[in-house]
Amino acid sequence: MHLVYAIATYLLFVIGLPFLLTHPKLRHGIAQRLGLYGRSLDRGRGSPRIWLHGASAGDLLSLQPMMAELKARMPGCCVIVSTMTNSGLAMARKKLGGVADVVVYAPYDLPGATRRAVRALEPDLLVLEYTEIWPNLIRSAHKAGVRIALTNGRFNPENLSRYRALFLAIGNPLRRVDCFLMRSDEEAERVLALGAAPDRVWVTGNTKFDALVLDAAEGGKAEALRAEMGLQAGAPVLMAGSTHEGEEELILGAYRKLLARHPRLQLVVAPRYVERSGRIMALAAEAGLSVRLRSGGAAAGHAQVTVLDTIGELAAAYGLATLVFVGGSFVTRGGQNVLEPAAQGRPVLFGPHMENFKDSVQVLQGRGGIQVATPEKLLKVADELLSRPDQLQELGVLARRSVGAIRGASARNVDHMLSILPRGKVAAA
């Protein structure tokens, strides 16, 4: 059965190769993606060797506190980090240098590429995240005697029938996974329904909550960033984070109306994809607003609207906000991370489409977070809150406490990961 999947992956790879070679986020590091890491790559030293994979920059940040926990418990271990996107690789090299010994592109899920990658990186433990179930990678790791764990596990209930059909056709890769560390009881029930062994499934929570608390401790970066962004000290800041196409027009429209009552209000727009920054600048100019890029630095001066066009600064930038709106929620993208600004002690507004972050909404709603059904409701709530600084402060304190109360998944995950390491590896560290 797996042979069918292996052949299919090669066929799809050939068909999709032109896209892979031209896509701005995926076109670099082709040799590494084929499992060809080269002799020049420093493969790191130490034991055990633990390979953690996160598809994007945000996914890797969710793994960061777990890496720190591993290093604290096993100072001699070697932490290998892989990712799929260029931005993920850049962020990992910039922010994970203290805990990651090796940073590479993940291999394509092809039999040859995954075999070469496992042989080159020599992991004792492979840690996948969310729904990163790559059958060829799992098979190659398992055949090499590597232990495999899934962390922050989640499975969309709408896709369970598709998973069942795929697993029936190619063989169930979940049977080769040694440990499932799921975000909630509901997620545990789903992975059990897909065929995971009951004695390998544990509910440990979500490590992204630990990562958010770590970010909150980095608030000292905020003031230096304020000058770089040209924001005026003492003036209120409305920040729209992780916005998507179609949302910026709504935010800019609301901002123009808010200026009538709050003339010193500044707007920061942080698009989910920084390559859209030019488009947002054009929209702001068309709306009659002065606008600048954060990358212009302090020399760019002050403007009503600042577009955050850099990678890895959003968490610190949230510390500058008076009030935050998180995007991906007025369009059907399923939302974005609302707990990141909450960890900075900021009240958070978000739209109706939060399907991918239901657990975060449960944590925050009524405790520093407010869901607004329409842009008109956003305007009304923002106006009311900006007119009541005391309530803004209370909501911010409540938001930070809500995030602080849900820590601990990283330590629980490491407990289980150490329990499945090959005999003697933990002691060797």
Backbone hydrogen bonds, N-H to C=O, Kabsch-Sander energy under -0.5 kcal/mol:
donor,donor_aa,acceptor,acceptor_aa,energy
4,V,1,M,-0.6
5,Y,1,M,-1.1
6,A,2,H,-2.6
7,I,3,L,-2.5
8,A,4,V,-2.3
9,T,5,Y,-2.5
10,Y,6,A,-1.6
11,L,7,I,-2.2
12,L,8,A,-2.7
13,F,9,T,-2.1
14,V,10,Y,-2.2
15,I,11,L,-2.2
16,G,12,L,-2.7
17,L,13,F,-0.9
20,L,16,G,-2.3
21,L,17,L,-2.4
22,T,18,P,-0.8
22,T,19,F,-0.7
23,H,19,F,-2.2
26,L,23,H,-1.2
27,R,23,H,-1.8
33,R,29,G,-2.3
34,L,30,I,-1.2
34,L,31,A,-0.6
35,G,32,Q,-2.1
36,L,31,A,-2.8
37,Y,35,G,-0.9
41,L,38,G,-0.9
43,R,41,L,-0.9
47,S,76,G,-1.3
50,I,48,P,-0.6
50,I,78,C,-3.0
51,W,49,R,-0.5
51,W,125,L,-3.1
52,L,50,I,-0.6
52,L,80,I,-3.3
53,H,127,V,-2.8
54,G,82,S,-2.3
60,L,56,S,-2.0
61,L,57,A,-1.9
62,S,58,G,-1.3
63,L,59,D,-0.9
63,L,60,L,-0.6
64,Q,60,L,-1.0
66,M,63,L,-0.6
67,M,63,L,-2.0
68,A,64,Q,-2.2
69,E,65,P,-1.9
70,L,66,M,-2.3
71,K,67,M,-2.4
72,A,68,A,-2.1
73,R,69,E,-2.1
74,M,70,L,-2.8
76,G,429,A,-1.0
77,C,74,M,-2.4
78,C,48,P,-2.4
79,V,77,C,-0.5
80,I,50,I,-3.1
80,I,78,C,-0.6
81,V,102,V,-2.9
82,S,52,L,-2.1
83,T,104,V,-1.4
84,M,55,A,-1.9
85,T,55,A,-1.1
86,N,25,K,-1.5
89,L,85,T,-2.0
90,A,86,N,-2.5
91,M,87,S,-2.6
92,A,88,G,-2.4
93,R,89,L,-2.2
94,K,90,A,-1.6
95,K,91,M,-3.3
96,L,92,A,-1.9
99,V,96,L,-1.6
100,A,96,L,-3.2
101,D,79,V,-2.1
101,D,99,V,-0.6
102,V,79,V,-1.8
104,V,81,V,-2.6
106,A,83,T,-2.8
108,Y,33,R,-3.7
110,L,108,Y,-2.5
114,T,110,L,-2.7
115,R,111,P,-2.0
116,R,112,G,-2.4
117,A,113,A,-2.2
118,V,114,T,-2.4
119,R,115,R,-2.3
120,A,116,R,-2.3
121,L,117,A,-2.8
122,E,118,V,-1.9
124,D,49,R,-3.3
125,L,49,R,-1.7
126,L,147,R,-3.0
127,V,51,W,-3.6
127,V,125,L,-0.5
128,L,126,L,-0.6
128,L,149,A,-2.9
130,Y,151,T,-2.0
132,E,129,E,-2.2
133,I,131,T,-2.7
134,W,132,E,-1.0
138,I,134,W,-2.8
139,R,135,P,-2.5
140,S,136,N,-2.7
141,A,137,L,-2.5
142,H,138,I,-2.6
143,K,139,R,-2.5
144,A,140,S,-1.3
145,G,142,H,-1.6
146,V,141,A,-2.6
147,R,124,D,-2.3
149,A,126,L,-2.7
150,L,179,C,-2.7
151,T,128,L,-2.8
151,T,149,A,-0.5
152,N,181,L,-0.5
153,G,181,L,-2.3
154,R,130,Y,-0.9
159,N,156,N,-1.9
160,L,157,P,-0.9
163,Y,159,N,-2.3
164,R,160,L,-2.4
165,A,161,S,-2.1
166,L,162,R,-2.5
167,F,163,Y,-3.0
168,L,164,R,-2.2
169,A,165,A,-1.6
170,I,166,L,-2.2
171,G,167,F,-1.9
175,R,172,N,-1.3
176,R,173,P,-1.7
177,V,174,L,-1.2
178,D,148,I,-1.7
179,C,148,I,-1.2
180,F,200,R,-3.4
181,L,150,L,-3.4
181,L,179,C,-0.6
182,M,180,F,-0.8
182,M,202,W,-3.3
183,R,153,G,-1.8
188,A,184,S,-2.0
189,E,185,D,-2.2
190,R,186,E,-1.7
191,V,187,E,-2.2
192,L,188,A,-2.0
193,A,189,E,-1.9
194,L,190,R,-1.1
195,G,192,L,-1.5
196,A,191,V,-2.1
200,R,197,A,-2.1
201,V,198,P,-1.2
202,W,180,F,-2.9
204,T,182,M,-2.2
204,T,202,W,-0.7
205,G,182,M,-1.7
209,F,206,N,-1.4
210,D,206,N,-0.5
211,A,207,T,-2.0
212,L,208,K,-2.0
213,V,209,F,-1.6
214,L,210,D,-1.9
215,D,211,A,-2.2
216,A,212,L,-2.1
217,A,213,V,-1.1
217,A,214,L,-0.5
218,E,215,D,-2.1
219,G,216,A,-0.9
221,K,218,E,-1.9
222,A,219,G,-1.8
224,A,220,G,-0.5
225,L,221,K,-1.9
226,R,222,A,-2.1
227,A,223,E,-1.4
228,E,224,A,-1.6
229,M,225,L,-2.1
230,G,226,R,-0.6
230,G,227,A,-1.0
231,L,226,R,-2.1
235,A,232,Q,-1.6
238,L,266,Q,-3.2
239,M,237,V,-0.6
239,M,323,L,-2.5
240,A,238,L,-0.5
240,A,268,V,-3.2
241,G,239,M,-0.7
241,G,325,F,-2.6
242,S,270,A,-1.2
243,T,270,A,-1.4
247,E,244,H,-2.4
248,E,244,H,-0.7
251,I,247,E,-2.3
252,L,248,E,-3.0
253,G,249,E,-2.0
254,A,250,L,-2.2
255,Y,251,I,-2.7
256,R,252,L,-2.2
257,K,253,G,-1.4
258,L,254,A,-2.2
259,L,255,Y,-1.9
260,A,256,R,-0.5
260,A,257,K,-0.8
261,R,258,L,-1.2
262,H,258,L,-2.4
265,L,262,H,-2.0
266,Q,236,P,-2.5
267,L,304,Q,-2.6
268,V,238,L,-2.5
269,V,306,T,-2.7
270,A,240,A,-3.2
270,A,268,V,-0.5
272,R,243,T,-2.9
274,V,272,R,-0.5
276,R,273,Y,-2.1
277,S,274,V,-2.0
280,I,276,R,-1.8
281,M,277,S,-2.3
282,A,278,G,-2.0
283,L,279,R,-1.9
284,A,280,I,-2.4
285,A,281,M,-2.3
286,E,282,A,-2.4
287,A,283,L,-1.4
288,G,285,A,-1.7
289,L,284,A,-2.3
292,R,305,V,-1.8
294,R,307,V,-2.7
296,G,293,L,-1.4
297,G,294,R,-2.2
300,A,297,G,-1.7
301,G,298,A,-1.7
305,V,290,S,-2.1
306,T,267,L,-2.6
307,V,292,R,-2.7
308,L,269,V,-2.5
308,L,306,T,-0.6
309,D,307,V,-1.1
317,A,313,E,-2.6
318,Y,314,L,-2.2
319,G,315,A,-0.6
319,G,316,A,-1.0
320,L,317,A,-2.1
321,A,318,Y,-1.3
322,T,237,V,-3.0
323,L,237,V,-1.8
324,V,347,P,-1.8
325,F,239,M,-3.0
326,V,349,L,-2.3
327,G,241,G,-3.5
327,G,325,F,-0.5
333,R,328,G,-0.7
333,R,331,V,-2.1
334,G,331,V,-0.6
335,G,328,G,-2.8
338,V,336,Q,-0.9
342,A,338,V,-1.0
343,A,339,L,-2.3
344,Q,340,E,-0.6
344,Q,341,P,-0.8
345,G,342,A,-2.0
346,R,341,P,-1.5
348,V,368,G,-2.2
349,L,324,V,-3.0
350,F,370,I,-1.7
351,G,326,V,-0.6
353,H,329,S,-2.6
354,M,352,P,-1.3
356,N,334,G,-1.8
357,F,354,M,-1.6
358,K,355,E,-0.7
361,V,357,F,-2.2
362,Q,358,K,-2.3
363,V,359,D,-1.5
364,L,360,S,-2.1
365,Q,361,V,-3.2
366,G,369,G,-2.0
367,R,364,L,-2.9
369,G,364,L,-1.6
370,I,348,V,-2.7
372,V,350,F,-2.9
378,L,374,T,-2.1
379,L,375,P,-2.4
380,K,376,E,-2.1
381,V,377,K,-2.8
382,A,378,L,-2.8
383,D,379,L,-2.2
384,E,380,K,-2.2
385,L,381,V,-2.6
386,L,382,A,-2.6
387,S,383,D,-1.1
388,R,385,L,-1.7
391,Q,388,R,-0.6
392,L,388,R,-1.9
393,Q,389,P,-2.2
394,E,390,D,-2.0
395,L,391,Q,-2.6
396,G,392,L,-2.1
397,V,393,Q,-2.3
398,L,394,E,-2.1
399,A,395,L,-2.4
400,R,396,G,-2.2
401,R,397,V,-2.2
402,S,398,L,-2.1
403,V,399,A,-1.8
404,G,400,R,-2.4
405,A,401,R,-1.5
406,I,403,V,-1.6
407,R,404,G,-0.8
412,R,408,G,-1.8
413,N,409,A,-2.9
414,V,410,S,-2.4
415,D,411,A,-1.9
416,H,412,R,-1.7
417,M,413,N,-2.6
418,L,414,V,-2.7
419,S,415,D,-1.2
420,I,416,H,-0.8
420,I,417,M,-0.9
421,L,417,M,-0.7
421,L,418,L,-0.6
425,K,422,P,-2.1
428,A,424,G,-1.6
429,A,425,K,-1.1
429,A,426,V,-0.6
